């Protein structure tokens, strides 16, 4: 039978991780290479952790584990003695037939009264995979792992050649340690853009530094440079892709005026495709047409409102027209973008009307104005947060709130336990009353017999009391006679004594 972790402990953030055994009331969490590779029986190992498995730099041996198990078995046998003998401790039990094979799993159960020992060399080899990778566990700091780079003293490693020089070093702990270091660096450089801003790329002077050249040759430096170049290139491709979508959103249009077979003078001819070879109106569908007309309608409504105001005031002359209001024309200034295919020289120009104002190109404008990665901004207090800060921020306040909740819940548990005790007492009394009532119901038919028995017993008691009273009176009479006889005897003796005294006086 296994037991779940206690409810009053801090929630296990690593619960569910491969090879991780949560803490309980008696031991800290346990995680090792052995449990990571053998995940099938973790429920059976919930209570396996102890100082034998968690001593830093001193993994247990098979002999030490068996000696520990023997001590626990002896302690359990002293606290809870067995009523019937079995094959365990067969050397001290008469009639036992089977013994455990020497140097196997349970040979230490052959004799519980002798300290277990073995000369097998495999029993003395350190079990490095059982070393606990967790250093400590607390309500404030949570679970803390050993540093995988911690090493044992050199003299100890020389005396124990089978002992690992770095007992906590494996792929999992190295990756966890590297991740923690990178999170810390990302937090420290958060004001400059995070981890990717360690190697600057926007200043020519920085690229000429010898230290920066050496840094770029390291694994972390190459990783950061690769990420920087990849993100920058991806950002440029996203902008180019967005602009291409804007160009190809609708078919290219040729104004109807350009389709005329006559030139500007109305006499000379020109080719129809010539204007399209120079100006291509791209992405100018109904949405753009309606958008521009809506803007012009708003402008025309504003002009008409001003005209009505002037008319009401009687304004005449050139004062009726300002620089924004031309006679008979409604004007509107919108930003237009021109594109040209790279490497084509003075080729056709693609025209996107109202690029900076219409909603259809808003995403492209935002993408171009907002860079994907800010490498070296002006130092300040950025809004972004690093993974390390997200993990460790507000931990004190959360702990205080949790502590207050725990105290409150414990108080409620105490009150509920007291109330439960009172209810148990009341229930016990009610059960006793019910039992008396049930007994009375069962014996209700023989109540008359019981009354007759009580009456007979009472008569016998009264008769016996009368006899005892008579005997007391007889004894009192005998006592009075005895007292009277003793008084007469006393008077007789006193008279004899007086006579003897007088006779002696006369003789004298």
TAURSUL-V807839 format. One record per residue. N is the residue number from 1. RES is the residue in one letter. OMEGA is omega in radians with two decimals (* if undefined). D_LAST is the distance of its C-alpha to the last C-alpha in Angstrom with 2 decimals. Layout:
# TAURSUL-V807839
n=N res=RES omega=OMEGA d_last=D_LAST
n=N res=RES omega=OMEGA d_last=D_LAST
This chain:
# TAURSUL-V807839
n=1 res=X omega=3.12 d_last=111.93
n=2 res=X omega=3.14 d_last=113.04
n=3 res=X omega=3.12 d_last=112.01
n=4 res=X omega=3.07 d_last=114.22
n=5 res=X omega=-3.12 d_last=113.85
n=6 res=X omega=-3.07 d_last=111.25
n=7 res=X omega=-3.06 d_last=112.59
n=8 res=X omega=3.09 d_last=111.05
n=9 res=X omega=3.09 d_last=113.11
n=10 res=X omega=-3.14 d_last=116.39
n=11 res=X omega=-3.08 d_last=119.42
n=12 res=X omega=3.14 d_last=120.96
n=13 res=X omega=-3.14 d_last=124.48
n=14 res=X omega=-3.11 d_last=125.22
n=15 res=X omega=-3.06 d_last=123.99
n=16 res=X omega=3.10 d_last=126.72
n=17 res=X omega=-3.12 d_last=128.10
n=18 res=X omega=3.09 d_last=128.82
n=19 res=X omega=-3.09 d_last=125.94
n=20 res=X omega=3.09 d_last=123.58
n=21 res=X omega=-3.09 d_last=119.99
n=22 res=X omega=3.11 d_last=118.24
n=23 res=X omega=3.03 d_last=114.89
n=24 res=X omega=-3.07 d_last=111.61
n=25 res=X omega=-2.98 d_last=108.03
n=26 res=X omega=-3.05 d_last=107.36
n=27 res=X omega=3.10 d_last=110.66
n=28 res=X omega=3.11 d_last=113.79
n=29 res=X omega=-3.09 d_last=117.25
n=30 res=X omega=3.07 d_last=118.84
n=31 res=X omega=-3.11 d_last=122.50
n=32 res=X omega=3.09 d_last=124.00
n=33 res=X omega=3.14 d_last=127.17
n=34 res=X omega=3.13 d_last=125.51
n=35 res=X omega=3.11 d_last=124.71
n=36 res=X omega=-3.13 d_last=128.18
n=37 res=X omega=-3.13 d_last=129.85
n=38 res=X omega=-3.04 d_last=127.47
n=39 res=X omega=-3.02 d_last=127.15
n=40 res=X omega=-3.04 d_last=126.45
n=41 res=X omega=-3.11 d_last=122.68
n=42 res=X omega=3.11 d_last=121.52
n=43 res=X omega=3.12 d_last=119.22
n=44 res=X omega=-3.12 d_last=117.32
n=45 res=X omega=-3.10 d_last=116.94
n=46 res=X omega=-3.09 d_last=115.46
n=47 res=X omega=-3.11 d_last=112.17
n=48 res=X omega=-3.02 d_last=113.61
n=49 res=X omega=3.08 d_last=113.71
n=50 res=X omega=-3.14 d_last=111.01
n=51 res=X omega=3.09 d_last=110.89
n=52 res=X omega=-3.12 d_last=112.20
n=53 res=X omega=-3.02 d_last=115.48
n=54 res=X omega=3.09 d_last=115.55
n=55 res=X omega=-3.09 d_last=114.80
n=56 res=X omega=3.07 d_last=117.89
n=57 res=X omega=-3.11 d_last=119.85
n=58 res=X omega=3.11 d_last=117.55
n=59 res=X omega=-3.06 d_last=118.67
n=60 res=X omega=3.00 d_last=116.30
n=61 res=X omega=3.10 d_last=116.94
n=62 res=X omega=3.09 d_last=116.57
n=63 res=X omega=-3.14 d_last=113.59
n=64 res=X omega=3.12 d_last=111.93
n=65 res=X omega=3.14 d_last=112.53
n=66 res=X omega=3.09 d_last=111.00
n=67 res=X omega=3.10 d_last=107.96
n=68 res=X omega=3.12 d_last=107.54
n=69 res=X omega=3.10 d_last=107.90
n=70 res=X omega=3.11 d_last=105.35
n=71 res=X omega=3.10 d_last=102.80
n=72 res=X omega=3.13 d_last=103.38
n=73 res=X omega=3.11 d_last=103.01
n=74 res=X omega=3.12 d_last=99.69
n=75 res=X omega=3.12 d_last=98.43
n=76 res=X omega=3.13 d_last=99.49
n=77 res=X omega=3.08 d_last=97.83
n=78 res=X omega=-3.13 d_last=94.55
n=79 res=X omega=-3.08 d_last=94.72
n=80 res=X omega=-3.10 d_last=95.97
n=81 res=X omega=3.12 d_last=95.15
n=82 res=X omega=-3.11 d_last=97.47
n=83 res=X omega=-3.10 d_last=96.10
n=84 res=X omega=-3.13 d_last=98.70
n=85 res=X omega=3.11 d_last=100.19
n=86 res=X omega=-3.13 d_last=103.90
n=87 res=X omega=3.09 d_last=106.50
n=88 res=X omega=-3.08 d_last=105.35
n=89 res=X omega=-3.03 d_last=103.12
n=90 res=X omega=3.13 d_last=104.28
n=91 res=X omega=-3.13 d_last=103.20
n=92 res=X omega=3.14 d_last=99.56
n=93 res=X omega=-3.13 d_last=99.82
n=94 res=X omega=3.12 d_last=99.77
n=95 res=X omega=3.10 d_last=102.61
n=96 res=X omega=-3.03 d_last=105.00
n=97 res=X omega=-3.05 d_last=108.55
n=98 res=X omega=3.07 d_last=110.83
n=99 res=X omega=3.06 d_last=110.73
n=100 res=X omega=-3.12 d_last=112.70
n=101 res=X omega=-3.09 d_last=115.63
n=102 res=X omega=3.10 d_last=115.01
n=103 res=X omega=2.99 d_last=116.45
n=104 res=X omega=-2.93 d_last=117.33
n=105 res=X omega=-3.00 d_last=116.11
n=106 res=X omega=3.09 d_last=112.65
n=107 res=X omega=3.11 d_last=111.74
n=108 res=X omega=3.10 d_last=108.88
n=109 res=X omega=3.13 d_last=107.12
n=110 res=X omega=-3.11 d_last=106.72
n=111 res=X omega=-3.12 d_last=103.42
n=112 res=X omega=-3.11 d_last=101.49
n=113 res=X omega=3.14 d_last=98.79
n=114 res=X omega=3.12 d_last=101.14
n=115 res=X omega=-3.07 d_last=103.05
n=116 res=X omega=3.10 d_last=106.67
n=117 res=X omega=-3.13 d_last=109.33
n=118 res=X omega=3.11 d_last=112.92
n=119 res=X omega=3.14 d_last=115.43
n=120 res=X omega=-3.08 d_last=118.43
n=121 res=X omega=3.11 d_last=120.67
n=122 res=X omega=3.12 d_last=121.61
n=123 res=X omega=-3.06 d_last=117.96
n=124 res=X omega=3.10 d_last=118.08
n=125 res=X omega=3.12 d_last=121.28
n=126 res=X omega=3.10 d_last=120.88
n=127 res=X omega=-3.02 d_last=121.77
n=128 res=X omega=-3.11 d_last=123.83
n=129 res=X omega=3.13 d_last=124.84
n=130 res=X omega=-3.14 d_last=121.21
n=131 res=X omega=-3.11 d_last=120.79
n=132 res=X omega=3.14 d_last=120.05
n=133 res=X omega=-3.12 d_last=122.91
n=134 res=X omega=-3.11 d_last=120.76
n=135 res=X omega=-3.13 d_last=119.01
n=136 res=X omega=3.14 d_last=116.79
n=137 res=X omega=-3.13 d_last=116.42
n=138 res=X omega=3.12 d_last=115.14
n=139 res=X omega=-3.09 d_last=115.34
n=140 res=X omega=-3.07 d_last=117.43
n=141 res=X omega=-3.11 d_last=119.79
n=142 res=X omega=-3.12 d_last=119.94
n=143 res=X omega=3.10 d_last=120.83
n=144 res=X omega=-3.12 d_last=122.03
n=145 res=X omega=3.03 d_last=123.71
n=146 res=X omega=3.06 d_last=123.76
n=147 res=X omega=-3.11 d_last=126.90
n=148 res=X omega=-3.14 d_last=129.05
n=149 res=X omega=3.07 d_last=130.03
n=150 res=X omega=-3.09 d_last=126.46
n=151 res=X omega=3.10 d_last=126.31
n=152 res=X omega=3.06 d_last=123.66
n=153 res=X omega=-3.06 d_last=123.19
n=154 res=X omega=-3.13 d_last=125.83
n=155 res=X omega=3.11 d_last=123.41
n=156 res=X omega=3.11 d_last=121.59
n=157 res=X omega=3.13 d_last=124.91
n=158 res=X omega=3.14 d_last=125.93
n=159 res=X omega=-3.13 d_last=122.70
n=160 res=X omega=-3.04 d_last=123.02
n=161 res=X omega=-3.14 d_last=126.70
n=162 res=X omega=3.13 d_last=126.18
n=163 res=X omega=3.10 d_last=124.68
n=164 res=X omega=3.14 d_last=127.12
n=165 res=X omega=3.03 d_last=127.79
n=166 res=X omega=-3.01 d_last=127.93
n=167 res=X omega=-3.09 d_last=125.57
n=168 res=X omega=-3.05 d_last=126.40
n=169 res=X omega=2.98 d_last=130.17
n=170 res=X omega=-3.07 d_last=132.16
n=171 res=X omega=-3.10 d_last=135.06
n=172 res=X omega=-3.11 d_last=132.91
n=173 res=X omega=3.10 d_last=130.80
n=174 res=X omega=3.10 d_last=133.88
n=175 res=X omega=3.11 d_last=135.69
n=176 res=X omega=3.13 d_last=132.68
n=177 res=X omega=3.12 d_last=132.38
n=178 res=X omega=3.12 d_last=136.12
n=179 res=X omega=3.12 d_last=136.02
n=180 res=X omega=3.12 d_last=133.12
n=181 res=X omega=3.13 d_last=135.03
n=182 res=X omega=3.08 d_last=138.22
n=183 res=X omega=3.12 d_last=136.34
n=184 res=X omega=3.11 d_last=134.87
n=185 res=X omega=3.11 d_last=138.32
n=186 res=X omega=3.09 d_last=139.84
n=187 res=X omega=-3.12 d_last=137.19
n=188 res=X omega=-3.13 d_last=137.77
n=189 res=X omega=-3.09 d_last=141.56
n=190 res=X omega=3.13 d_last=141.32
n=191 res=X omega=-3.12 d_last=142.77
n=192 res=X omega=3.11 d_last=145.88
n=193 res=X omega=3.08 d_last=146.44
n=194 res=X omega=-3.04 d_last=143.86
n=195 res=X omega=-3.09 d_last=144.11
n=196 res=X omega=-3.14 d_last=147.91
n=197 res=X omega=3.13 d_last=148.36
n=198 res=X omega=3.11 d_last=146.98
n=199 res=X omega=-3.13 d_last=150.53
n=200 res=X omega=-3.11 d_last=152.92
n=201 res=X omega=-3.03 d_last=156.44
n=202 res=X omega=-3.13 d_last=158.14
n=203 res=X omega=3.13 d_last=158.89
n=204 res=X omega=-3.11 d_last=161.45
n=205 res=X omega=-3.11 d_last=159.59
n=206 res=X omega=-3.11 d_last=156.45
n=207 res=X omega=-3.12 d_last=158.37
n=208 res=X omega=-3.14 d_last=159.55
n=209 res=X omega=3.13 d_last=156.07
n=210 res=X omega=3.14 d_last=155.20
n=211 res=X omega=3.13 d_last=151.57
n=212 res=X omega=3.08 d_last=152.74
n=213 res=X omega=3.10 d_last=155.07
n=214 res=X omega=-3.14 d_last=152.20
n=215 res=X omega=-3.13 d_last=149.99
n=216 res=X omega=3.13 d_last=152.69
n=217 res=X omega=3.14 d_last=152.56
n=218 res=X omega=-3.13 d_last=148.89
n=219 res=X omega=3.14 d_last=147.77
n=220 res=X omega=3.13 d_last=146.33
n=221 res=X omega=3.11 d_last=149.42
n=222 res=X omega=3.11 d_last=151.81
n=223 res=X omega=-3.12 d_last=149.71
n=224 res=X omega=3.12 d_last=149.83
n=225 res=X omega=3.12 d_last=153.56
n=226 res=X omega=3.14 d_last=154.32
n=227 res=X omega=3.12 d_last=152.38
n=228 res=X omega=-3.14 d_last=154.05
n=229 res=X omega=-3.13 d_last=157.52
n=230 res=X omega=-3.13 d_last=156.79
n=231 res=X omega=3.13 d_last=155.47
n=232 res=X omega=3.14 d_last=158.33
n=233 res=X omega=3.12 d_last=160.92
n=234 res=X omega=3.12 d_last=159.34
n=235 res=X omega=3.11 d_last=159.37
n=236 res=X omega=3.13 d_last=163.07
n=237 res=X omega=3.12 d_last=163.83
n=238 res=X omega=3.11 d_last=161.97
n=239 res=X omega=3.13 d_last=164.01
n=240 res=X omega=3.13 d_last=167.26
n=241 res=X omega=3.11 d_last=166.33
n=242 res=X omega=3.10 d_last=165.56
n=243 res=X omega=3.11 d_last=168.89
n=244 res=X omega=3.09 d_last=170.72
n=245 res=X omega=3.09 d_last=169.15
n=246 res=X omega=-3.14 d_last=170.27
n=247 res=X omega=-3.03 d_last=173.82
n=248 res=X omega=-3.12 d_last=173.99
n=249 res=X omega=3.10 d_last=172.19
n=250 res=X omega=3.12 d_last=175.52
n=251 res=X omega=3.09 d_last=179.08
n=252 res=X omega=-3.09 d_last=181.32
n=253 res=X omega=3.04 d_last=183.61
n=254 res=X omega=-3.14 d_last=187.12
n=255 res=X omega=-3.09 d_last=188.11
n=256 res=X omega=-3.14 d_last=190.89
n=257 res=X omega=-3.11 d_last=193.05
n=258 res=X omega=3.12 d_last=193.10
n=259 res=X omega=3.13 d_last=194.61
n=260 res=X omega=-3.14 d_last=197.84
n=261 res=X omega=-3.14 d_last=200.94
n=262 res=X omega=3.11 d_last=202.33
n=263 res=X omega=3.14 d_last=201.47
n=264 res=X omega=-3.13 d_last=200.31
n=265 res=X omega=3.11 d_last=203.92
n=266 res=X omega=-3.09 d_last=204.47
n=267 res=X omega=-3.10 d_last=207.40
n=268 res=X omega=3.13 d_last=206.36
n=269 res=X omega=3.08 d_last=204.25
n=270 res=X omega=-3.13 d_last=201.07
n=271 res=X omega=-3.09 d_last=198.88
n=272 res=X omega=-3.03 d_last=196.13
n=273 res=X omega=-3.08 d_last=193.50
n=274 res=X omega=3.12 d_last=194.04
n=275 res=X omega=-3.13 d_last=191.57
n=276 res=X omega=3.08 d_last=188.94
n=277 res=X omega=-3.11 d_last=189.38
n=278 res=X omega=-3.09 d_last=188.34
n=279 res=X omega=3.11 d_last=185.81
n=280 res=X omega=-3.14 d_last=183.51
n=281 res=X omega=-3.04 d_last=181.42
n=282 res=X omega=3.07 d_last=178.22
n=283 res=X omega=-3.12 d_last=175.30
n=284 res=X omega=-3.11 d_last=177.12
n=285 res=X omega=-3.10 d_last=176.44
n=286 res=X omega=-3.12 d_last=175.73
n=287 res=X omega=3.13 d_last=172.28
n=288 res=X omega=3.14 d_last=173.82
n=289 res=X omega=-3.14 d_last=176.72
n=290 res=X omega=-3.14 d_last=174.39
n=291 res=X omega=-3.14 d_last=172.02
n=292 res=X omega=3.11 d_last=174.83
n=293 res=X omega=3.08 d_last=176.26
n=294 res=X omega=3.10 d_last=172.82
n=295 res=X omega=3.11 d_last=172.55
n=296 res=X omega=3.10 d_last=176.11
n=297 res=X omega=3.11 d_last=175.33
n=298 res=X omega=3.13 d_last=172.40
n=299 res=X omega=3.13 d_last=174.62
n=300 res=X omega=3.10 d_last=177.42
n=301 res=X omega=3.11 d_last=174.99
n=302 res=X omega=3.13 d_last=173.82
n=303 res=X omega=3.14 d_last=177.48
n=304 res=X omega=3.11 d_last=178.30
n=305 res=X omega=3.11 d_last=175.31
n=306 res=X omega=3.11 d_last=176.52
n=307 res=X omega=3.13 d_last=180.07
n=308 res=X omega=3.10 d_last=178.79
n=309 res=X omega=3.12 d_last=176.94
n=310 res=X omega=3.14 d_last=180.12
n=311 res=X omega=3.13 d_last=182.20
n=312 res=X omega=-3.12 d_last=179.83
n=313 res=X omega=3.12 d_last=180.04
n=314 res=X omega=3.14 d_last=183.83
n=315 res=X omega=3.13 d_last=183.94
n=316 res=X omega=3.06 d_last=187.40
n=317 res=X omega=-3.10 d_last=189.07
n=318 res=X omega=3.12 d_last=187.66
n=319 res=X omega=3.13 d_last=184.20
n=320 res=X omega=-3.03 d_last=183.76
n=321 res=X omega=3.06 d_last=183.57
n=322 res=X omega=-3.10 d_last=181.13
n=323 res=X omega=-3.13 d_last=181.07
n=324 res=X omega=-3.07 d_last=178.98
n=325 res=X omega=3.12 d_last=181.29
n=326 res=X omega=-3.09 d_last=184.82
n=327 res=X omega=3.05 d_last=187.37
n=328 res=X omega=-3.10 d_last=187.22
n=329 res=X omega=3.04 d_last=185.01
n=330 res=X omega=-3.08 d_last=181.24
n=331 res=X omega=3.14 d_last=180.09
n=332 res=X omega=-3.14 d_last=176.86
n=333 res=X omega=3.10 d_last=175.76
n=334 res=X omega=3.13 d_last=173.95
n=335 res=X omega=-3.13 d_last=173.18
n=336 res=X omega=-3.14 d_last=175.15
n=337 res=X omega=3.12 d_last=174.54
n=338 res=X omega=3.11 d_last=177.32
n=339 res=X omega=3.01 d_last=176.90
n=340 res=X omega=-3.12 d_last=179.09
n=341 res=X omega=-3.07 d_last=178.67
n=342 res=X omega=3.08 d_last=177.76
n=343 res=X omega=-3.11 d_last=180.61
n=344 res=X omega=-3.14 d_last=183.46
n=345 res=X omega=3.12 d_last=184.97
n=346 res=X omega=3.14 d_last=186.55
n=347 res=X omega=-3.13 d_last=186.02
n=348 res=X omega=3.11 d_last=185.22
n=349 res=X omega=3.07 d_last=182.53
n=350 res=X omega=-3.07 d_last=179.91
n=351 res=X omega=3.05 d_last=179.09
n=352 res=X omega=-3.10 d_last=175.77
n=353 res=X omega=3.08 d_last=176.11
n=354 res=X omega=-3.11 d_last=173.10
n=355 res=X omega=-3.06 d_last=170.93
n=356 res=X omega=-3.05 d_last=168.53
n=357 res=X omega=-3.05 d_last=168.12
n=358 res=X omega=-3.08 d_last=168.12
n=359 res=X omega=-3.05 d_last=164.90
n=360 res=X omega=-3.13 d_last=166.30
n=361 res=X omega=-3.10 d_last=166.13
n=362 res=X omega=-3.11 d_last=162.83
n=363 res=X omega=3.12 d_last=160.91
n=364 res=X omega=3.13 d_last=163.40
n=365 res=X omega=3.13 d_last=163.23
n=366 res=X omega=-3.14 d_last=159.42
n=367 res=X omega=-3.13 d_last=159.45
n=368 res=X omega=-3.12 d_last=161.90
n=369 res=X omega=-3.12 d_last=159.95
n=370 res=X omega=-3.14 d_last=156.53
n=371 res=X omega=-3.13 d_last=156.23
n=372 res=X omega=-3.13 d_last=154.24
n=373 res=X omega=3.07 d_last=152.24
n=374 res=X omega=-3.05 d_last=151.72
n=375 res=X omega=-3.08 d_last=151.49
n=376 res=X omega=3.05 d_last=151.19
n=377 res=X omega=3.07 d_last=150.83
n=378 res=X omega=-3.11 d_last=149.81
n=379 res=X omega=3.13 d_last=146.07
n=380 res=X omega=3.13 d_last=143.99
n=381 res=X omega=-3.07 d_last=141.44
n=382 res=X omega=3.12 d_last=142.99
n=383 res=X omega=-3.11 d_last=142.05
n=384 res=X omega=3.10 d_last=141.89
n=385 res=X omega=-3.14 d_last=138.60
n=386 res=X omega=3.11 d_last=138.07
n=387 res=X omega=3.13 d_last=136.15
n=388 res=X omega=-3.14 d_last=133.44
n=389 res=X omega=3.09 d_last=133.04
n=390 res=X omega=-3.09 d_last=132.97
n=391 res=X omega=-3.00 d_last=130.17
n=392 res=X omega=-3.10 d_last=127.99
n=393 res=X omega=3.07 d_last=128.79
n=394 res=X omega=-3.12 d_last=126.15
n=395 res=X omega=3.14 d_last=123.53
n=396 res=X omega=-3.14 d_last=120.84
n=397 res=X omega=3.11 d_last=121.43
n=398 res=X omega=3.12 d_last=121.49
n=399 res=X omega=3.11 d_last=118.21
n=400 res=X omega=3.12 d_last=116.62
n=401 res=X omega=3.12 d_last=117.82
n=402 res=X omega=3.11 d_last=116.59
n=403 res=X omega=3.10 d_last=113.20
n=404 res=X omega=3.12 d_last=112.89
n=405 res=X omega=3.14 d_last=113.87
n=406 res=X omega=3.12 d_last=111.37
n=407 res=X omega=3.13 d_last=108.52
n=408 res=X omega=3.14 d_last=109.57
n=409 res=X omega=3.09 d_last=109.81
n=410 res=X omega=3.10 d_last=106.42
n=411 res=X omega=3.10 d_last=104.90
n=412 res=X omega=3.11 d_last=106.59
n=413 res=X omega=3.11 d_last=105.34
n=414 res=X omega=3.11 d_last=101.75
n=415 res=X omega=3.13 d_last=102.10
n=416 res=X omega=3.10 d_last=103.59
n=417 res=X omega=3.09 d_last=100.81
n=418 res=X omega=3.12 d_last=98.17
n=419 res=X omega=3.10 d_last=100.08
n=420 res=X omega=3.10 d_last=100.41
n=421 res=X omega=3.10 d_last=96.65
n=422 res=X omega=3.12 d_last=96.00
n=423 res=X omega=3.09 d_last=98.54
n=424 res=X omega=3.10 d_last=96.99
n=425 res=X omega=3.13 d_last=93.58
n=426 res=X omega=3.12 d_last=95.25
n=427 res=X omega=3.12 d_last=97.14
n=428 res=X omega=3.10 d_last=93.99
n=429 res=X omega=3.12 d_last=92.29
n=430 res=X omega=3.10 d_last=95.38
n=431 res=X omega=3.09 d_last=95.45
n=432 res=X omega=3.11 d_last=91.84
n=433 res=X omega=3.11 d_last=92.61
n=434 res=X omega=3.12 d_last=95.70
n=435 res=X omega=3.09 d_last=93.72
n=436 res=X omega=3.14 d_last=91.16
n=437 res=X omega=3.13 d_last=94.03
n=438 res=X omega=3.09 d_last=95.80
n=439 res=X omega=3.13 d_last=92.65
n=440 res=X omega=3.11 d_last=92.20
n=441 res=X omega=3.14 d_last=95.85
n=442 res=X omega=-3.09 d_last=95.49
n=443 res=X omega=-3.12 d_last=92.34
n=444 res=X omega=-3.10 d_last=93.67
n=445 res=X omega=-3.12 d_last=94.78
n=446 res=X omega=-3.10 d_last=91.26
n=447 res=X omega=-3.13 d_last=89.50
n=448 res=X omega=3.12 d_last=88.88
n=449 res=X omega=3.12 d_last=87.28
n=450 res=X omega=3.12 d_last=85.07
n=451 res=X omega=3.12 d_last=84.06
n=452 res=X omega=3.11 d_last=83.25
n=453 res=X omega=3.12 d_last=81.17
n=454 res=X omega=3.12 d_last=79.34
n=455 res=X omega=3.12 d_last=78.77
n=456 res=X omega=3.11 d_last=77.49
n=457 res=X omega=3.11 d_last=75.21
n=458 res=X omega=3.12 d_last=74.00
n=459 res=X omega=3.10 d_last=73.32
n=460 res=X omega=-3.14 d_last=71.42
n=461 res=X omega=3.11 d_last=69.41
n=462 res=X omega=3.11 d_last=68.66
n=463 res=X omega=3.14 d_last=67.66
n=464 res=X omega=3.09 d_last=65.44
n=465 res=X omega=3.10 d_last=63.93
n=466 res=X omega=3.11 d_last=63.24
n=467 res=X omega=-3.14 d_last=61.52
n=468 res=X omega=3.10 d_last=59.46
n=469 res=X omega=3.10 d_last=58.51
n=470 res=X omega=3.12 d_last=57.40
n=471 res=X omega=3.11 d_last=55.37
n=472 res=X omega=3.13 d_last=53.74
n=473 res=X omega=3.09 d_last=52.87
n=474 res=X omega=3.14 d_last=51.39
n=475 res=X omega=3.10 d_last=49.34
n=476 res=X omega=3.08 d_last=48.15
n=477 res=X omega=3.12 d_last=47.12
n=478 res=X omega=3.11 d_last=45.26
n=479 res=X omega=3.10 d_last=43.59
n=480 res=X omega=3.10 d_last=42.50
n=481 res=X omega=3.14 d_last=41.09
n=482 res=X omega=3.12 d_last=39.29
n=483 res=X omega=3.14 d_last=37.84
n=484 res=X omega=3.11 d_last=36.72
n=485 res=X omega=-3.14 d_last=35.06
n=486 res=X omega=3.11 d_last=33.30
n=487 res=X omega=3.10 d_last=32.05
n=488 res=X omega=3.12 d_last=30.72
n=489 res=X omega=3.14 d_last=29.05
n=490 res=X omega=3.11 d_last=27.49
n=491 res=X omega=3.12 d_last=26.17
n=492 res=X omega=3.13 d_last=24.80
n=493 res=X omega=-3.13 d_last=22.99
n=494 res=X omega=3.11 d_last=21.56
n=495 res=X omega=3.09 d_last=20.29
n=496 res=X omega=3.13 d_last=18.69
n=497 res=X omega=-3.14 d_last=16.94
n=498 res=X omega=3.13 d_last=15.65
n=499 res=X omega=3.14 d_last=14.44
n=500 res=X omega=-3.13 d_last=12.59
n=501 res=X omega=3.12 d_last=10.89
n=502 res=X omega=3.11 d_last=9.94
n=503 res=X omega=3.13 d_last=8.67
n=504 res=X omega=3.13 d_last=6.35
n=505 res=X omega=-3.14 d_last=5.15
n=506 res=X omega=3.12 d_last=5.30
n=507 res=X omega=-3.14 d_last=3.70
n=508 res=X omega=* d_last=0.00
